[in-house]
Amino acid sequence: MQTHNSLSKALPVLLGFFVMGFCDIVGISSDYVQRTFNWSPAMTGFVPSMVFIWFLFLGIPIGNMMNRWGRKNTVLLSMAITVIGMLLPLLIYNSVACVLAYVLLGIGNAILQVSLNPLLNNVIVDGRLLTSSLTAGQVIKAVSSLVGPEIVLIAVANWGDDKWYYCFPILGIITLLSGVWLAVTPIKKEKNIQMRQQLSIIDTFSLLKDRTILLLFFGIFFIVGVDVATNFVSSKLMAVRFEWTLEEVKFAPQVYFLSRTIGALLGAFLLARISEIKYFRINIIACAISLLALVVVEDASVNLICIGAIGFFASSVFSIIYSLALQARPESANQISGLMITAVAGGGVVTPIVGLSIGTVGIMGGVFVIMVCVLYLTYCAFGIKVNIR
């Protein structure tokens, strides 16, 4: 009976992971933004920044404020902000409104990522079930990343290219339903922990003095950069290299997200049997090889396979780095968690550089920036020294 009760409370929390994946629409939707408002590649490159830069500013402060607000209330706040952002373009449709929609999506997503994993801990008391539930949450997020571009394409197919932004209210309605379900679900509030916010922020950033934590912090920064930038570049690369139509280029991000979903499922199975560091090293080398093949080989089928391979091999790297950071400083687990979530801002920093590179030297300039990120991750995989199983 207790297990059934925990499951009924866990389901609305797990649905929140589906909302968490909505930020990945920035890749395909940026193409429509660029055409609608005549933005340059450099300007379009800032679209992911509008979403992901908020992790840099909100990760640690929200983690601290969550002690006062409560985890459930913090999750509900994130969803309310997301709903407002997703409905805004229906009321006012111009470039400013779209920018604000992306900004509110990013703010809501940053708050959600900080608060949702801890909230799951409130409803799952068994340690083994908690680990399985967290893994299930990441798979749900990966499925959402796969479905998100389809929602954009559904809006385009039903209402036309100029109404692509109708995808926003669809996402808003799903978020609203998720929030209502969570709001009516009774979840016991965690014990309130008083904390001085300013001191905590200073203490948290002081952890970067530890070389291992510094390496892993930038590991998170660059793996999110690789993820967002590959999503951003994939459709543009196929359009530039092979003159694919709008209908055809949609397959590039679809292949990427499908491969990432499969990789996450396989990773959840294999990481129970293989040490994190070995799995990290094998996958990041394979990811680098896939990127190199993407640069060298100009064949549409091969390039699609390479795009999928990048998503597949990079799919478990975030969770591995996150886990290694906790193992490196287990006595500072809460601070490490906030610090690593802050590093998700890498998605908002790397992609504008990709956009500038595409505008300056062409599409391969963007791929080169992704390669630099992967090379750092390769250095990280072989350079870190932590206690591993």
N, C-alpha and C positions, 0 to 999 in steps of 0.2 A: 504493500500500500504506500509505504514511504517512497519507494522507487518510482511508482506511478505519479505521486505528487511532485517529486523532483523533476520528472520528465515534463509534466504539464507546465511547470514554471520555467523550465529550460527552453521550451519550444519558442516562445516569443523573444527570448534573449537570442537564440540562434538565428531567428529571422533578421535580427539586427545586423548580422554578418552579411546578409544579402544586401541590405541598404549600404553597408560599408563598401561594397564593390562598385557602387554607382560612380565613384570618382573616375573610373577607368573609361567612361564615355568621352573623356577629353581627347583621346586619339582620333576617333572617327568624326566626332562633332567639330573638331578644329578645322577639318577640311571644309565643312559647310559654312563655318564662321568666316573663313578666309574668302570664300567665293561671294558670300552675301555682302560683306562689308568691304571687299577689296583690300584686305589686309596683306601686307608683305609677309614673306616667310619668317622674317625676324620678329614681326609683331605677333604672328600666329604662334611662334615658339613660346610666347609668354602665356598662352592659354593654360597649359598645365601649371605654370607658376601661380596663377590665380587660385588654383585648387590646392596645390601641395605646399606652398610657402608657409601656410598657417601652422603647420606642424612645428616649424621652427619657433614661432612665437607663443604657441598655446600649449605645447606638450607638457612642460613642467608646471606652469601656473595652473592649468586645469587639473593636473594630478594632485596639486596641493589643495585647490578649492573643493575638489571632490570629497575630501575628508569632512567638509562642512555641509555640502549640499546632499551628500549621499550618492551612491553609484547609480541607482535607478533614476533619480531626479536628473543627474547629469546626462544620462543616456537620452531621457525624454527631452531635455533642453537641446541636445544635438539634433534630434529629429525635428523639433519645432523650427529650428533655424533652417534645416534642409528644406522643409515644406515651404516656408516663406520664399526661399530662393528659387525653388522650382516653379512656383506659381507666378513669380514676378514678370517673366516675359509675356505671359498672357495679358497682363494689365498694361504694360508698356513694352513695346518691341522696338528696340534700337540697340546700337552697339553698347551703350552704357548699361542698359538693362541686362544684356547678355553677360557683360563683365561682372555685374553685381550678382547675377545668378551663379556664375562660376565661383565667385568669392564666397558666397553664402554656402554653396555646396562644399567648398573646401573647409570653411570654419566648422560646419556641422560634422564633416567627416573627421576632422582632427579631434574634436571633442569626443566623437563616437569611438574612435580607435583607442583613446586613452581610457575610457570608462567601461567599454563593453566586456573586455576580457575579465576584469575584476568582478563585474556584476555576475558573470557566470559562476564565479567562485561562491556567490551567495546562495545559489540554488543547487549546486552539486557538491555534496559533502564527501563522497568517496573519491580518494585521490586518483585511482585508476580511471574512474569514470570522468573525472575532471580533465585528465590528459586527453582521453578519447573525445570529449566534448569540444575542447579547444581545437583539436585537429579537425573535427567535423566542421567547426566554425570557419576555419581557413579554407576548407573545401567548398563550403557554401559561398564564401567570398569569391573564390575562383570561378564558380558557376555564374555568379552575378556578373563578374567581369566578362564572361563569355556572352551572357544574355544582354548586357547593356548596349553594345553596338547594334544588336538586333532590334532593340526598342527604338533606337534612332532610325534605323532603316524602315521599321513599321510606320513611324511617323511620316517619313519621306514618301513611302509607297502609297499611303492613304491620303495624304494632304498635299504632296508635292515638295520639291526641293526647297522652295521658299518658306515652307512651314516645318522645316526640320526641327525647330525649337519646340514643337508640340511634344517632343520626347520628354521635356522637362516636367510638364504637369503629370505625365504618366508615372514618372519616377516619384513625383510628389505625392500622388495618390497611394502608391505602394508604401512609401515612407509613413504617411498618415495612418494607414491601416496597421502597420507594424507598431507605431507609437501607441495607438488606441489599445491594441491587444496587450502590449506591455503595461500600459497604465492601469488596466483593470485586473492585471494579474498580481495577487498579493505576494510580495517578496520581502522577507525580513530585512530590515536595514542593518548594515554592518555597524560595529561599534565605532563611535565617533572618536577620531584621533585629532587632538589639537596640535597644530603645527604652525610655526612662524614661517610665513611664505617666503619672505626675502632671504632669511637664513638658509632655508631649504634650497632655494635656487642657487645660492652661492656654493653651498656644500655639494650640490649635484654636479655643477660644472667643474668643481675642483677634482672630481673623479677622473677628468680627462688628463690629469697629470700622470696617471697610470698609463704606461705605453700600450699595454694590451687593450685597455678600455678605449684609448684613443684610436687604435687601429680598427677595433670593432665598430666604434661609432661611425667612422668614415666608411666602414664596410656596409653598414646599413644605409648610409647616405648614398653610396654609389650603386648598391643593388637596386634601390628604389629608382635611382636615376636611370639605370639600364632598363628596368621594367617599363617606366613611363615613356622613355625616349624611344624604345623599340616599338611600342604601341603607336607612338606619334609618327615615327618614320616609315613604318611598314607599308601603309597604303600609298604614301607619297613616292616611295622607292619604286613600287610596281607601276605607278602612273608615269613616272619620269623615264624609267628604263624601257618599259614595254608598251607605253601609251595605252594602258588599260583604262576603260571607261569607269564612270562613277559606280556603275552596277558591279563591275568586276573587282575594283580595288577593295571592296568590302571584305573579300575573302582573306586578305592579308591579316588584318587584326583578328578575324575569326579563327584562322589557323593558329595564330599566336596564343589566343586565350584558351582554345581547346587543348593545345599542347601543354600549356601551363597548368590547366586543370588536371590533365592526366598525370603530369609530372608531380603535382602536389599529392595526388592519391597514391602514386607509387612511392613517393618519398615518405609518406606517413607509414607505409608498410616496411620499407627497407631500413629506415632510421631506427627501428626497434631492434635491428639485427646487425647494423653496421655503425661504427663510431662516426660521430658528426664530422670530425675533422677529415677523415678519409673520404667520406661522401662529398664534403665541401670541395676537396682538392680535385677529385675525379670530375665532378660536374662543372667546375669553373674552367678547367682545362678544355673540356668538351665544348663549353660555351664559347671560349675564345676561338677554337677551331671552326665552329659554325659561323662566327662573325667573319673570320678570314675567308672562308669559302664564299660568303655573301659578297665580299668585296671582289674576289678574283673571278668567280664564275658568273657570267651574264646569261642565264637561262631561267625562264620564268618558273618552271617546275622546281628546279634546284633552289632558286631563291626563296620560294614558298616553304620548301623543306627546311632551309636554313633559318628562316624566321620562326617556324615552329620549333626547331631545335633549340634556339635561344630561349624561348619560353619554357620548354621542357627542362633544360638543364639548369636554368636559373630559378626554377619554381620553389625549391626548398632552401635556397641560400639565405633568405631573410630569417626564417625560423631557426636555422642553424646558427647564424651569427647572434641572434637574440639569446639563444640557449647558451652559447659559449660565453657571452657577456655575463649572464647570471652565474655561471659556474666559476668565472674568474673572480667575482666579488659577491659571493652569496650573502654576506652580511649586509650588503647595501642593495638588496634586490629591488626595493621600491624605487630608489633613486636611479638605479640602472635602467629600470623599465621606462621611467619618464625620459631619461636621457636618450634611449634608443628610439623612442617614439618621436622625439624632437628631430632626430636625424632623418626621419621620413621626408623632411623638407628637401632632401636631395632631388626628389622628383620635380620640385619647382625651381631648382637651380640649374640642373643639368640640361633640361629641355630647352630653355631659352638659348643656351650656348649651342645646342644642336640646331635651333632655328637660325641663329646668326651664321653658323657654319654653312648651312644649306644655302642661305641667301648670298654668301660670299663666294664659296668655292663649289657649290653644287651638292647633290644628294649624298655623295660619298664623304663629304665633309662631316655630315651628320653621323654617318656610320663610324667614321674615325673617332668622333667624340665618345660614342658608345664603347668602342674598342679600348680607349684610354681608361674608362671606368672598369672594364673587365680586367685589364692588366693590373689595376690597383687591387682588385678583388683576388687575383691570382697571387699577388705579393702578400696580401692579407692571409690567404689560406695557408701559405707556407711559412709566414713570418711570425704568426701568433704563437705564444707559449702559454697554454692553459692546461689545467688538469682535465683530461678527457677519459671517457670510459672505454 
